[in-house]
Amino acid sequence: MKPVVVLHMVREMELGGVQSLIMNVYRHIDRSKVQFHFLVNSHGFYDEEIKKLGGKVHYIPNIMKVGPFIYSKNLKSFFKKHPEYQILHTHFSHFSGLIVKIASKCNVSTIIVHAHTTSTDAKGIKLIYKNYIKKYITKYATDLFACGEVASKYIFGDAPAVVIKNGIDVEKYIFSKEKREKYRKALKIRNDAIVIGSVGRICEVKNPFFLLKIFDEYVKLNSNSILLLIGDGPLVSKLENEIEEKKLEDKVIILKDVNASEYYSVMDYFLLPSLFEGLPFVLIEAQVNGIPILSSTAVPIESNVSGKIEYIDLEKGEKYWAQRIYNTEATRYNEIKKIEESGYNIKTTAKKLEEFYLEKGKK
């Protein structure tokens, strides 16, 4: 029997939280039964791995570049050329409304919208348009998924959704003394240095310039410290310029296109001062590693699976954040069992989705 094919829609399969979830599931499902194909806007980090796993990657121009009219025309054309795609799983937020309306009119039988966010940085006309098309989601989607209750409420309102936990491969993130020593040596970080880390796309939502301000203040309290940022994004060049202006080049390391799981053990503290989030993967990963975590209050409390995360209001300012890091003991905890029992093991997530796709594939 041929496997059930699921078409995932996301901007691009780059390094990011949503993409990590999809790839983690993809690696752990039985691909003889369920196969993933992708419709994206541009080439990404995971494209080659997808092909090696037996998947296909299709490309369609970004709605932000061509506008909603041309985008709609292109999407209609795609579905007409590919009637074989009867299970669609879209990971866009508001724009999913436009996608599902078109998919429904093109007779796609199963249309899944997956909510991953709790806010938007859109303003003015763009925000009005986003809120307008968001209404189509609950009208045309056949199934609603969300990373958590807050994200569900934000995207779907009162419509019921299934919460899909952002499962991770737990074993990869467990603290390793060997990895700590290996990568500190490779990065030329002293054994006694305090490393403040963060993982994620370097973009406005992640608040990277505030993070740099926090570190700049922390250096005044402890000069033997390093800021380790793992990720890439549209603000990298601007951030690098800011690092130079603050004369922190010798104290800030930015790693792009690396496996983040290898570097959590290097860190002593983990910071996530985001402006908003859905339910961030990186906090689950950091909690498995047992790192003391300071997160903004804009991040849903659902992320505090271990009960060890400290949430701080962004309005407290960088000096307050730096002082909290300084006053927090840099010792690891072990709450792996609690995290696994909460359903954040990728094997549990993958099995749940595999069964769902197979059931839909029978229809």
ZAMI-663976 format. One record per residue (C-alpha): x, y, z; residue in one letter. Coordinates in Angstrom, 2 decimals, m for minus. Layout:
residues N
<atom xx="X" yy="Y" zz="Z" drenlum="A"/>
...
end
This chain:
residues 363
<atom xx="0.00" yy="0.00" zz="0.00" drenlum="M"/>
<atom xx="1.12" yy="3.53" zz="m0.77" drenlum="K"/>
<atom xx="1.67" yy="5.81" zz="2.25" drenlum="P"/>
<atom xx="m0.82" yy="8.54" zz="3.13" drenlum="V"/>
<atom xx="0.68" yy="11.81" zz="1.89" drenlum="V"/>
<atom xx="0.32" yy="14.99" zz="3.97" drenlum="V"/>
<atom xx="1.06" yy="18.38" zz="2.40" drenlum="L"/>
<atom xx="2.54" yy="20.79" zz="4.95" drenlum="H"/>
<atom xx="2.48" yy="24.52" zz="4.26" drenlum="M"/>
<atom xx="4.99" yy="26.82" zz="5.95" drenlum="V"/>
<atom xx="7.00" yy="29.84" zz="4.73" drenlum="R"/>
<atom xx="10.23" yy="27.89" zz="4.34" drenlum="E"/>
<atom xx="11.80" yy="24.86" zz="5.99" drenlum="M"/>
<atom xx="14.51" yy="26.85" zz="7.76" drenlum="E"/>
<atom xx="15.81" yy="26.50" zz="11.30" drenlum="L"/>
<atom xx="12.91" yy="27.52" zz="13.54" drenlum="G"/>
<atom xx="10.48" yy="26.25" zz="16.15" drenlum="G"/>
<atom xx="7.62" yy="25.29" zz="13.83" drenlum="V"/>
<atom xx="9.99" yy="23.65" zz="11.38" drenlum="Q"/>
<atom xx="11.68" yy="21.75" zz="14.22" drenlum="S"/>
<atom xx="8.33" yy="20.31" zz="15.27" drenlum="L"/>
<atom xx="7.48" yy="19.22" zz="11.73" drenlum="I"/>
<atom xx="10.90" yy="17.64" zz="11.19" drenlum="M"/>
<atom xx="10.90" yy="15.93" zz="14.59" drenlum="N"/>
<atom xx="7.54" yy="14.36" zz="13.75" drenlum="V"/>
<atom xx="8.71" yy="13.50" zz="10.23" drenlum="Y"/>
<atom xx="11.77" yy="11.65" zz="11.53" drenlum="R"/>
<atom xx="9.73" yy="9.64" zz="14.05" drenlum="H"/>
<atom xx="6.61" yy="8.64" zz="12.10" drenlum="I"/>
<atom xx="6.46" yy="5.38" zz="10.16" drenlum="D"/>
<atom xx="7.21" yy="6.78" zz="6.71" drenlum="R"/>
<atom xx="6.07" yy="3.58" zz="5.05" drenlum="S"/>
<atom xx="2.59" yy="4.55" zz="6.27" drenlum="K"/>
<atom xx="2.70" yy="8.38" zz="6.26" drenlum="V"/>
<atom xx="4.82" yy="10.60" zz="4.02" drenlum="Q"/>
<atom xx="5.27" yy="14.39" zz="4.14" drenlum="F"/>
<atom xx="5.41" yy="16.76" zz="1.18" drenlum="H"/>
<atom xx="5.87" yy="20.53" zz="1.52" drenlum="F"/>
<atom xx="4.63" yy="23.69" zz="m0.17" drenlum="L"/>
<atom xx="6.90" yy="26.59" zz="0.81" drenlum="V"/>
<atom xx="7.85" yy="30.08" zz="m0.35" drenlum="N"/>
<atom xx="11.61" yy="29.61" zz="m0.67" drenlum="S"/>
<atom xx="14.48" yy="27.17" zz="m0.23" drenlum="H"/>
<atom xx="15.36" yy="26.29" zz="3.37" drenlum="G"/>
<atom xx="17.79" yy="24.46" zz="5.64" drenlum="F"/>
<atom xx="15.79" yy="21.20" zz="5.76" drenlum="Y"/>
<atom xx="15.03" yy="20.81" zz="2.03" drenlum="D"/>
<atom xx="17.74" yy="18.23" zz="1.37" drenlum="E"/>
<atom xx="16.89" yy="16.17" zz="4.45" drenlum="E"/>
<atom xx="13.23" yy="16.13" zz="3.40" drenlum="I"/>
<atom xx="14.20" yy="14.66" zz="0.04" drenlum="K"/>
<atom xx="16.42" yy="12.05" zz="1.71" drenlum="K"/>
<atom xx="13.46" yy="11.02" zz="3.88" drenlum="L"/>
<atom xx="11.38" yy="10.47" zz="0.76" drenlum="G"/>
<atom xx="9.48" yy="13.75" zz="0.71" drenlum="G"/>
<atom xx="8.98" yy="16.43" zz="m1.93" drenlum="K"/>
<atom xx="9.31" yy="20.21" zz="m1.69" drenlum="V"/>
<atom xx="7.21" yy="22.50" zz="m3.91" drenlum="H"/>
<atom xx="7.70" yy="26.26" zz="m4.12" drenlum="Y"/>
<atom xx="5.22" yy="29.12" zz="m4.47" drenlum="I"/>
<atom xx="6.01" yy="32.87" zz="m4.27" drenlum="P"/>
<atom xx="5.46" yy="34.54" zz="m0.89" drenlum="N"/>
<atom xx="2.17" yy="36.41" zz="m0.47" drenlum="I"/>
<atom xx="4.13" yy="39.39" zz="0.89" drenlum="M"/>
<atom xx="6.00" yy="39.67" zz="m2.43" drenlum="K"/>
<atom xx="3.22" yy="39.04" zz="m4.97" drenlum="V"/>
<atom xx="0.15" yy="40.19" zz="m3.03" drenlum="G"/>
<atom xx="m3.01" yy="38.23" zz="m2.11" drenlum="P"/>
<atom xx="m4.53" yy="38.22" zz="m5.63" drenlum="F"/>
<atom xx="m1.53" yy="36.64" zz="m7.40" drenlum="I"/>
<atom xx="m0.87" yy="34.37" zz="m4.42" drenlum="Y"/>
<atom xx="m4.46" yy="33.08" zz="m4.51" drenlum="S"/>
<atom xx="m4.20" yy="32.49" zz="m8.26" drenlum="K"/>
<atom xx="m0.94" yy="30.55" zz="m7.83" drenlum="N"/>
<atom xx="m2.34" yy="28.45" zz="m4.99" drenlum="L"/>
<atom xx="m5.48" yy="27.56" zz="m6.97" drenlum="K"/>
<atom xx="m3.28" yy="26.54" zz="m9.88" drenlum="S"/>
<atom xx="m1.16" yy="24.34" zz="m7.60" drenlum="F"/>
<atom xx="m4.14" yy="22.44" zz="m6.16" drenlum="F"/>
<atom xx="m5.62" yy="21.92" zz="m9.63" drenlum="K"/>
<atom xx="m2.30" yy="20.46" zz="m10.84" drenlum="K"/>
<atom xx="m1.99" yy="18.29" zz="m7.71" drenlum="H"/>
<atom xx="m5.39" yy="16.78" zz="m6.85" drenlum="P"/>
<atom xx="m3.52" yy="13.97" zz="m5.09" drenlum="E"/>
<atom xx="m3.05" yy="16.20" zz="m2.04" drenlum="Y"/>
<atom xx="m6.14" yy="15.54" zz="0.03" drenlum="Q"/>
<atom xx="m4.65" yy="16.20" zz="3.48" drenlum="I"/>
<atom xx="m3.38" yy="19.76" zz="3.97" drenlum="L"/>
<atom xx="m1.66" yy="20.82" zz="7.19" drenlum="H"/>
<atom xx="m0.97" yy="24.57" zz="7.24" drenlum="T"/>
<atom xx="1.28" yy="26.23" zz="9.82" drenlum="H"/>
<atom xx="0.61" yy="29.86" zz="8.92" drenlum="F"/>
<atom xx="m1.26" yy="31.99" zz="11.44" drenlum="S"/>
<atom xx="m3.76" yy="34.55" zz="10.10" drenlum="H"/>
<atom xx="m2.90" yy="33.82" zz="6.46" drenlum="F"/>
<atom xx="m4.16" yy="30.27" zz="6.94" drenlum="S"/>
<atom xx="m7.62" yy="31.79" zz="6.44" drenlum="G"/>
<atom xx="m6.87" yy="32.57" zz="2.81" drenlum="L"/>
<atom xx="m5.17" yy="29.20" zz="2.28" drenlum="I"/>
<atom xx="m8.02" yy="27.10" zz="3.68" drenlum="V"/>
<atom xx="m10.66" yy="29.00" zz="1.74" drenlum="K"/>
<atom xx="m8.85" yy="28.22" zz="m1.52" drenlum="I"/>
<atom xx="m8.13" yy="24.61" zz="m0.51" drenlum="A"/>
<atom xx="m11.79" yy="24.06" zz="0.33" drenlum="S"/>
<atom xx="m12.92" yy="25.42" zz="m3.03" drenlum="K"/>
<atom xx="m10.35" yy="23.12" zz="m4.70" drenlum="C"/>
<atom xx="m12.00" yy="20.13" zz="m2.96" drenlum="N"/>
<atom xx="m9.19" yy="19.24" zz="m0.55" drenlum="V"/>
<atom xx="m10.95" yy="16.88" zz="1.86" drenlum="S"/>
<atom xx="m8.92" yy="17.35" zz="5.07" drenlum="T"/>
<atom xx="m7.76" yy="20.87" zz="5.91" drenlum="I"/>
<atom xx="m5.80" yy="21.29" zz="9.15" drenlum="I"/>
<atom xx="m4.79" yy="24.67" zz="10.58" drenlum="V"/>
<atom xx="m2.10" yy="24.58" zz="13.27" drenlum="H"/>
<atom xx="m1.83" yy="27.63" zz="15.57" drenlum="A"/>
<atom xx="1.70" yy="28.36" zz="16.80" drenlum="H"/>
<atom xx="1.51" yy="32.01" zz="17.91" drenlum="T"/>
<atom xx="m0.23" yy="34.23" zz="20.46" drenlum="T"/>
<atom xx="0.14" yy="37.65" zz="18.82" drenlum="S"/>
<atom xx="1.33" yy="39.53" zz="15.72" drenlum="T"/>
<atom xx="3.59" yy="42.46" zz="15.02" drenlum="D"/>
<atom xx="1.37" yy="43.61" zz="12.12" drenlum="A"/>
<atom xx="m0.03" yy="47.14" zz="12.27" drenlum="K"/>
<atom xx="m2.44" yy="49.36" zz="10.36" drenlum="G"/>
<atom xx="m3.95" yy="48.02" zz="7.13" drenlum="I"/>
<atom xx="m1.89" yy="44.83" zz="7.35" drenlum="K"/>
<atom xx="m3.40" yy="44.04" zz="10.76" drenlum="L"/>
<atom xx="m6.93" yy="44.79" zz="9.53" drenlum="I"/>
<atom xx="m6.41" yy="42.43" zz="6.57" drenlum="Y"/>
<atom xx="m4.93" yy="39.70" zz="8.78" drenlum="K"/>
<atom xx="m7.86" yy="39.84" zz="11.21" drenlum="N"/>
<atom xx="m10.29" yy="39.80" zz="8.27" drenlum="Y"/>
<atom xx="m8.92" yy="36.67" zz="6.61" drenlum="I"/>
<atom xx="m8.38" yy="34.93" zz="9.97" drenlum="K"/>
<atom xx="m12.18" yy="34.57" zz="10.17" drenlum="K"/>
<atom xx="m12.10" yy="32.10" zz="7.27" drenlum="Y"/>
<atom xx="m10.11" yy="29.59" zz="9.33" drenlum="I"/>
<atom xx="m12.97" yy="28.27" zz="11.45" drenlum="T"/>
<atom xx="m15.32" yy="28.43" zz="8.46" drenlum="K"/>
<atom xx="m13.29" yy="26.30" zz="6.04" drenlum="Y"/>
<atom xx="m10.83" yy="24.21" zz="8.12" drenlum="A"/>
<atom xx="m11.91" yy="20.66" zz="8.94" drenlum="T"/>
<atom xx="m9.54" yy="20.31" zz="11.92" drenlum="D"/>
<atom xx="m7.88" yy="22.76" zz="14.31" drenlum="L"/>
<atom xx="m4.59" yy="22.12" zz="16.10" drenlum="F"/>
<atom xx="m2.70" yy="24.40" zz="18.51" drenlum="A"/>
<atom xx="0.58" yy="24.29" zz="20.42" drenlum="C"/>
<atom xx="m1.27" yy="25.42" zz="23.56" drenlum="G"/>
<atom xx="m4.49" yy="26.91" zz="24.90" drenlum="E"/>
<atom xx="m3.33" yy="30.54" zz="24.55" drenlum="V"/>
<atom xx="m2.41" yy="30.09" zz="20.88" drenlum="A"/>
<atom xx="m5.72" yy="28.32" zz="20.26" drenlum="S"/>
<atom xx="m7.70" yy="31.17" zz="21.77" drenlum="K"/>
<atom xx="m5.77" yy="33.78" zz="19.81" drenlum="Y"/>
<atom xx="m6.16" yy="32.15" zz="16.36" drenlum="I"/>
<atom xx="m9.43" yy="30.21" zz="16.71" drenlum="F"/>
<atom xx="m11.37" yy="32.15" zz="19.34" drenlum="G"/>
<atom xx="m13.82" yy="29.86" zz="21.10" drenlum="D"/>
<atom xx="m13.70" yy="27.12" zz="18.44" drenlum="A"/>
<atom xx="m12.45" yy="23.83" zz="19.94" drenlum="P"/>
<atom xx="m8.93" yy="22.74" zz="18.95" drenlum="A"/>
<atom xx="m6.71" yy="19.75" zz="19.66" drenlum="V"/>
<atom xx="m3.54" yy="20.67" zz="21.56" drenlum="V"/>
<atom xx="m0.49" yy="19.07" zz="19.94" drenlum="I"/>
<atom xx="2.43" yy="19.20" zz="22.34" drenlum="K"/>
<atom xx="5.71" yy="20.50" zz="20.89" drenlum="N"/>
<atom xx="7.43" yy="17.18" zz="21.39" drenlum="G"/>
<atom xx="11.21" yy="16.91" zz="21.31" drenlum="I"/>
<atom xx="13.73" yy="14.09" zz="21.15" drenlum="D"/>
<atom xx="14.43" yy="14.25" zz="24.89" drenlum="V"/>
<atom xx="17.65" yy="12.24" zz="24.82" drenlum="E"/>
<atom xx="19.36" yy="14.82" zz="22.59" drenlum="K"/>
<atom xx="18.90" yy="17.63" zz="25.12" drenlum="Y"/>
<atom xx="19.99" yy="15.97" zz="28.36" drenlum="I"/>
<atom xx="22.95" yy="17.76" zz="29.97" drenlum="F"/>
<atom xx="26.31" yy="16.36" zz="28.90" drenlum="S"/>
<atom xx="29.57" yy="17.23" zz="30.62" drenlum="K"/>
<atom xx="31.42" yy="15.93" zz="27.54" drenlum="E"/>
<atom xx="29.53" yy="18.28" zz="25.20" drenlum="K"/>
<atom xx="30.09" yy="21.18" zz="27.60" drenlum="R"/>
<atom xx="33.85" yy="20.65" zz="27.57" drenlum="E"/>
<atom xx="34.06" yy="19.86" zz="23.85" drenlum="K"/>
<atom xx="32.17" yy="22.92" zz="22.60" drenlum="Y"/>
<atom xx="33.58" yy="25.35" zz="25.15" drenlum="R"/>
<atom xx="37.01" yy="24.32" zz="23.93" drenlum="K"/>
<atom xx="35.94" yy="24.67" zz="20.27" drenlum="A"/>
<atom xx="34.47" yy="28.13" zz="20.94" drenlum="L"/>
<atom xx="37.46" yy="29.15" zz="23.08" drenlum="K"/>
<atom xx="35.30" yy="29.76" zz="26.14" drenlum="I"/>
<atom xx="37.03" yy="29.46" zz="29.51" drenlum="R"/>
<atom xx="35.78" yy="26.70" zz="31.81" drenlum="N"/>
<atom xx="35.02" yy="29.19" zz="34.57" drenlum="D"/>
<atom xx="33.19" yy="31.70" zz="32.30" drenlum="A"/>
<atom xx="29.45" yy="32.26" zz="32.71" drenlum="I"/>
<atom xx="27.65" yy="31.65" zz="29.42" drenlum="V"/>
<atom xx="24.26" yy="33.27" zz="28.87" drenlum="I"/>
<atom xx="22.52" yy="31.61" zz="25.94" drenlum="G"/>
<atom xx="19.52" yy="31.97" zz="23.69" drenlum="S"/>
<atom xx="18.25" yy="29.94" zz="20.74" drenlum="V"/>
<atom xx="15.95" yy="31.16" zz="18.01" drenlum="G"/>
<atom xx="15.44" yy="33.21" zz="14.88" drenlum="R"/>
<atom xx="17.09" yy="36.61" zz="15.18" drenlum="I"/>
<atom xx="14.07" yy="38.74" zz="14.37" drenlum="C"/>
<atom xx="11.98" yy="41.45" zz="16.02" drenlum="E"/>
<atom xx="9.66" yy="39.07" zz="17.88" drenlum="V"/>
<atom xx="12.62" yy="37.51" zz="19.73" drenlum="K"/>
<atom xx="13.71" yy="40.95" zz="21.02" drenlum="N"/>
<atom xx="17.44" yy="40.46" zz="20.30" drenlum="P"/>
<atom xx="18.48" yy="44.07" zz="20.96" drenlum="F"/>
<atom xx="16.96" yy="44.00" zz="24.43" drenlum="F"/>
<atom xx="18.77" yy="40.71" zz="25.02" drenlum="L"/>
<atom xx="22.03" yy="42.42" zz="24.05" drenlum="L"/>
<atom xx="21.26" yy="45.28" zz="26.45" drenlum="K"/>
<atom xx="20.71" yy="42.77" zz="29.26" drenlum="I"/>
<atom xx="24.06" yy="41.16" zz="28.54" drenlum="F"/>
<atom xx="25.78" yy="44.55" zz="28.36" drenlum="D"/>
<atom xx="24.52" yy="45.25" zz="31.88" drenlum="E"/>
<atom xx="25.46" yy="41.78" zz="33.10" drenlum="Y"/>
<atom xx="29.06" yy="42.24" zz="31.93" drenlum="V"/>
<atom xx="29.29" yy="45.16" zz="34.35" drenlum="K"/>
<atom xx="28.41" yy="42.72" zz="37.16" drenlum="L"/>
<atom xx="30.56" yy="39.86" zz="35.89" drenlum="N"/>
<atom xx="33.21" yy="40.54" zz="33.25" drenlum="S"/>
<atom xx="33.99" yy="36.82" zz="32.93" drenlum="N"/>
<atom xx="30.90" yy="36.14" zz="30.81" drenlum="S"/>
<atom xx="29.90" yy="35.25" zz="27.25" drenlum="I"/>
<atom xx="26.66" yy="35.66" zz="25.30" drenlum="L"/>
<atom xx="25.98" yy="32.68" zz="23.01" drenlum="L"/>
<atom xx="23.26" yy="33.18" zz="20.39" drenlum="L"/>
<atom xx="22.21" yy="30.27" zz="18.19" drenlum="I"/>
<atom xx="20.16" yy="31.24" zz="15.17" drenlum="G"/>
<atom xx="19.90" yy="33.36" zz="12.06" drenlum="D"/>
<atom xx="17.42" yy="35.87" zz="10.74" drenlum="G"/>
<atom xx="16.75" yy="39.26" zz="9.17" drenlum="P"/>
<atom xx="18.27" yy="41.26" zz="12.04" drenlum="L"/>
<atom xx="21.65" yy="39.50" zz="12.24" drenlum="V"/>
<atom xx="23.64" yy="42.23" zz="10.45" drenlum="S"/>
<atom xx="22.02" yy="44.98" zz="12.47" drenlum="K"/>
<atom xx="22.67" yy="43.07" zz="15.69" drenlum="L"/>
<atom xx="26.32" yy="42.52" zz="14.74" drenlum="E"/>
<atom xx="26.68" yy="46.26" zz="14.20" drenlum="N"/>
<atom xx="25.18" yy="46.90" zz="17.63" drenlum="E"/>
<atom xx="27.63" yy="44.41" zz="19.17" drenlum="I"/>
<atom xx="30.52" yy="46.35" zz="17.62" drenlum="E"/>
<atom xx="29.16" yy="49.68" zz="18.84" drenlum="E"/>
<atom xx="28.98" yy="48.31" zz="22.38" drenlum="K"/>
<atom xx="32.50" yy="46.88" zz="21.97" drenlum="K"/>
<atom xx="31.31" yy="43.38" zz="22.86" drenlum="L"/>
<atom xx="32.80" yy="41.53" zz="19.87" drenlum="E"/>
<atom xx="35.02" yy="39.43" zz="22.15" drenlum="D"/>
<atom xx="32.11" yy="38.48" zz="24.39" drenlum="K"/>
<atom xx="29.29" yy="37.62" zz="21.94" drenlum="V"/>
<atom xx="29.21" yy="34.50" zz="19.79" drenlum="I"/>
<atom xx="26.55" yy="34.01" zz="17.09" drenlum="I"/>
<atom xx="26.27" yy="30.51" zz="15.60" drenlum="L"/>
<atom xx="24.18" yy="30.00" zz="12.46" drenlum="K"/>
<atom xx="23.05" yy="26.74" zz="10.87" drenlum="D"/>
<atom xx="24.18" yy="24.53" zz="13.76" drenlum="V"/>
<atom xx="22.41" yy="21.81" zz="15.71" drenlum="N"/>
<atom xx="21.27" yy="23.68" zz="18.82" drenlum="A"/>
<atom xx="20.93" yy="20.47" zz="20.85" drenlum="S"/>
<atom xx="24.74" yy="20.24" zz="20.96" drenlum="E"/>
<atom xx="25.14" yy="23.62" zz="22.66" drenlum="Y"/>
<atom xx="22.64" yy="23.79" zz="25.54" drenlum="Y"/>
<atom xx="25.17" yy="22.07" zz="27.82" drenlum="S"/>
<atom xx="27.63" yy="24.92" zz="27.16" drenlum="V"/>
<atom xx="25.24" yy="27.44" zz="28.74" drenlum="M"/>
<atom xx="24.79" yy="28.47" zz="32.39" drenlum="D"/>
<atom xx="21.63" yy="30.55" zz="31.90" drenlum="Y"/>
<atom xx="19.01" yy="30.62" zz="29.18" drenlum="F"/>
<atom xx="17.16" yy="33.83" zz="28.25" drenlum="L"/>
<atom xx="14.00" yy="34.31" zz="26.18" drenlum="L"/>
<atom xx="12.90" yy="37.97" zz="26.32" drenlum="P"/>
<atom xx="10.40" yy="37.55" zz="23.44" drenlum="S"/>
<atom xx="7.68" yy="40.07" zz="22.63" drenlum="L"/>
<atom xx="5.30" yy="37.13" zz="22.14" drenlum="F"/>
<atom xx="5.42" yy="33.37" zz="21.54" drenlum="E"/>
<atom xx="3.14" yy="30.39" zz="21.01" drenlum="G"/>
<atom xx="4.66" yy="27.65" zz="23.12" drenlum="L"/>
<atom xx="8.38" yy="27.84" zz="22.35" drenlum="P"/>
<atom xx="10.28" yy="24.65" zz="21.65" drenlum="F"/>
<atom xx="13.46" yy="26.12" zz="23.03" drenlum="V"/>
<atom xx="12.05" yy="26.40" zz="26.55" drenlum="L"/>
<atom xx="11.14" yy="22.71" zz="26.57" drenlum="I"/>
<atom xx="14.63" yy="21.87" zz="25.28" drenlum="E"/>
<atom xx="16.32" yy="24.10" zz="27.87" drenlum="A"/>
<atom xx="14.23" yy="22.60" zz="30.67" drenlum="Q"/>
<atom xx="15.30" yy="19.09" zz="29.67" drenlum="V"/>
<atom xx="18.91" yy="20.32" zz="29.87" drenlum="N"/>
<atom xx="18.16" yy="21.77" zz="33.31" drenlum="G"/>
<atom xx="19.42" yy="25.30" zz="32.66" drenlum="I"/>
<atom xx="18.14" yy="28.16" zz="34.87" drenlum="P"/>
<atom xx="15.72" yy="30.05" zz="32.57" drenlum="I"/>
<atom xx="14.57" yy="33.66" zz="32.59" drenlum="L"/>
<atom xx="11.69" yy="34.36" zz="30.20" drenlum="S"/>
<atom xx="9.50" yy="37.36" zz="29.45" drenlum="S"/>
<atom xx="5.96" yy="37.35" zz="30.80" drenlum="T"/>
<atom xx="4.82" yy="37.57" zz="27.15" drenlum="A"/>
<atom xx="5.57" yy="33.83" zz="26.89" drenlum="V"/>
<atom xx="2.62" yy="31.57" zz="27.92" drenlum="P"/>
<atom xx="2.95" yy="30.08" zz="31.41" drenlum="I"/>
<atom xx="2.10" yy="26.70" zz="29.82" drenlum="E"/>
<atom xx="5.77" yy="26.53" zz="28.86" drenlum="S"/>
<atom xx="6.78" yy="26.13" zz="32.53" drenlum="N"/>
<atom xx="6.59" yy="22.33" zz="32.53" drenlum="V"/>
<atom xx="9.40" yy="21.91" zz="35.06" drenlum="S"/>
<atom xx="8.10" yy="24.65" zz="37.37" drenlum="G"/>
<atom xx="11.59" yy="26.18" zz="37.31" drenlum="K"/>
<atom xx="11.21" yy="29.06" zz="34.84" drenlum="I"/>
<atom xx="11.32" yy="32.64" zz="36.15" drenlum="E"/>
<atom xx="9.10" yy="35.05" zz="34.20" drenlum="Y"/>
<atom xx="10.03" yy="38.73" zz="34.18" drenlum="I"/>
<atom xx="8.15" yy="41.71" zz="32.75" drenlum="D"/>
<atom xx="10.04" yy="43.36" zz="29.89" drenlum="L"/>
<atom xx="9.19" yy="46.76" zz="31.35" drenlum="E"/>
<atom xx="11.45" yy="45.99" zz="34.33" drenlum="K"/>
<atom xx="14.32" yy="46.92" zz="32.04" drenlum="G"/>
<atom xx="17.70" yy="45.46" zz="31.20" drenlum="E"/>
<atom xx="19.37" yy="46.37" zz="34.53" drenlum="K"/>
<atom xx="16.72" yy="44.43" zz="36.48" drenlum="Y"/>
<atom xx="17.07" yy="41.40" zz="34.19" drenlum="W"/>
<atom xx="20.87" yy="41.47" zz="34.53" drenlum="A"/>
<atom xx="20.60" yy="41.65" zz="38.32" drenlum="Q"/>
<atom xx="18.19" yy="38.69" zz="38.35" drenlum="R"/>
<atom xx="20.66" yy="36.60" zz="36.36" drenlum="I"/>
<atom xx="23.45" yy="37.62" zz="38.74" drenlum="Y"/>
<atom xx="21.34" yy="36.69" zz="41.77" drenlum="N"/>
<atom xx="20.25" yy="33.31" zz="40.32" drenlum="T"/>
<atom xx="22.46" yy="30.34" zz="41.13" drenlum="E"/>
<atom xx="23.92" yy="28.69" zz="38.01" drenlum="A"/>
<atom xx="23.08" yy="25.12" zz="38.98" drenlum="T"/>
<atom xx="21.18" yy="22.61" zz="36.89" drenlum="R"/>
<atom xx="18.03" yy="20.73" zz="37.89" drenlum="Y"/>
<atom xx="16.60" yy="17.43" zz="36.66" drenlum="N"/>
<atom xx="12.89" yy="17.44" zz="35.80" drenlum="E"/>
<atom xx="13.11" yy="15.17" zz="32.74" drenlum="I"/>
<atom xx="10.53" yy="12.70" zz="34.06" drenlum="K"/>
<atom xx="8.02" yy="15.50" zz="34.68" drenlum="K"/>
<atom xx="8.56" yy="16.87" zz="31.17" drenlum="I"/>
<atom xx="8.10" yy="13.45" zz="29.54" drenlum="E"/>
<atom xx="4.98" yy="12.75" zz="31.60" drenlum="E"/>
<atom xx="3.55" yy="16.08" zz="30.43" drenlum="S"/>
<atom xx="3.56" yy="14.75" zz="26.86" drenlum="G"/>
<atom xx="6.56" yy="16.58" zz="25.42" drenlum="Y"/>
<atom xx="8.35" yy="13.48" zz="24.16" drenlum="N"/>
<atom xx="8.42" yy="13.49" zz="20.34" drenlum="I"/>
<atom xx="7.53" yy="9.80" zz="20.22" drenlum="K"/>
<atom xx="4.17" yy="10.59" zz="21.84" drenlum="T"/>
<atom xx="3.52" yy="13.55" zz="19.52" drenlum="T"/>
<atom xx="4.53" yy="11.65" zz="16.37" drenlum="A"/>
<atom xx="2.34" yy="8.65" zz="17.24" drenlum="K"/>
<atom xx="m0.68" yy="10.89" zz="17.86" drenlum="K"/>
<atom xx="m0.28" yy="12.65" zz="14.52" drenlum="L"/>
<atom xx="0.47" yy="9.45" zz="12.62" drenlum="E"/>
<atom xx="m2.77" yy="7.88" zz="13.85" drenlum="E"/>
<atom xx="m4.69" yy="11.05" zz="12.95" drenlum="F"/>
<atom xx="m3.29" yy="11.18" zz="9.40" drenlum="Y"/>
<atom xx="m3.94" yy="7.47" zz="8.82" drenlum="L"/>
<atom xx="m7.55" yy="7.84" zz="9.93" drenlum="E"/>
<atom xx="m8.05" yy="10.78" zz="7.57" drenlum="K"/>
<atom xx="m6.33" yy="8.88" zz="4.77" drenlum="G"/>
<atom xx="m8.99" yy="6.15" zz="4.92" drenlum="K"/>
<atom xx="m11.72" yy="8.60" zz="3.92" drenlum="K"/>
end
